[in-house]
Amino acid sequence: LSKHFKAPIITGSTPVRERETLYQQFRTGEVKLLIVSKVANFAIDLPDANVAIQVSGTFGSRQEEAQRLGRILRPKSDAGTVAQFYSLVSRDTCDQDFSVKRQLFLTEQGYRYEIVDEDAV
């Protein structure tokens, strides 16, 4: 993804100093797109991020997905900004099974889902 979108990536192997620099560049708008791994599940504050795209949720818990969703739903400096959380799921895979369970959990927490088939995009 990082190569395709020509965007920096932060993973567990990214040095802490480089992570902080990239987070700060994102906060100031110098970097518009940031690719992050599960390392962003904890202790990250990017309040003005308004779109998150989860590419694989297979190895995360329902609680981790709720945390990722909560990060994107934080109040924005521009009150008119709408947050969007997308989860890409491959049909007929174990990823789809995990996704159904996470959807149920988040729906029980009061979140609303819209499922869009790839043909509609």
N, C-alpha and C positions, 0 to 999 in steps of 0.2 A: 504493500500500500504506500509506503513511504516513497519508493521510487516512482510509482505510477502517478502520485499526486505531487511529487517534488516537494515533499514536506518533511520536516525533521521528525524523528521517532525517538520516543523515550521508552526504554525497556529496563529490566532489572540490572542489566550490565552497563547502563549509562551512568557515568560517574555523577555523584551528587551535585558537584559544582556545575556540570553541564546541564543537568536537569533544572536546577534553579535558574540558570541563565535562560533556558528555553521557556520555562514557565513565565519568567519576567517579561521576555520578549512577546509572549502571547498576551499577557495582561496589558501591555502598552500598545498592542496592535502592530508591532513590528513583524510578528509572525501571525498570520491569519489562520493557519491550519496546523494542528499538532496531532500526530499519531501517537497514542499511548497504549501501553500494555496494561496488565493488571496492576502494575506498580502505581497507577493513578487511582486505585481503589481507596487508598488511605492517605491521609495527611496531605491533601492537595487542595488549594483554594484558587479556583478560577471562576469567580462569581459572574463574569460577563460572558462566559461560554454559553451559547444558546442552542447548539446542536451537538448531539452525541450519536455516534453510529457504532453499535456493538456488532462486531463481525462474527464472533463466536462466543456463545455463552455456555458452551457445553461443560466447561470445567469450573464454572463459577456457581456459587450457591444463590438461592433466591435472595438472601440477605445482601449479597454482594451486588446483585442487579439493582436492588432497592437503593443501595448506597450510590451507585452510579447515576441512577435516575434522580436521586435527591440532589446530587451535585449540580446537575443541569437545571434543576427547578429552583435553585436559589434566587432570591430577589436580584433583579438586574438594575444597573444604574439608570437605564432607560426603561421606565415602567411599562412602555408599550411593547417591549420585546417579548416574543412568544418563544418558549423553549420547545424543542423537538427532540425526541429520543427514538432512534430507529434501531431495530434489532434485525439483522439479516439472518434468515434461517433457510437452510436447504431442505427442500421437500423430501420426504421418505428417507430421512436419516435419523440417527439418535439425537441430533441437534434439535429436530422437530419435536421429539418427545420431551426433551428438557424444556423447550420453549413453552409448550402447553402448560407444564407445571408452574413455570415462572409467571406466565400470564394469569393463571388462576390465583396464585399468591398475590400478585400486584392488584388484580381486580378486587380481591378481598380487602386490600388496603385502601381502596377507593380510587385507584387509577383507572383510566379508560384506555382501551386498546382499539385500534383500527387495523385490521389485517388487510394488506394489499398484495395481491398476486403479482408476480413479475410481469405478466401480460398487461397489467393495467398501468405499468410504469412507462 
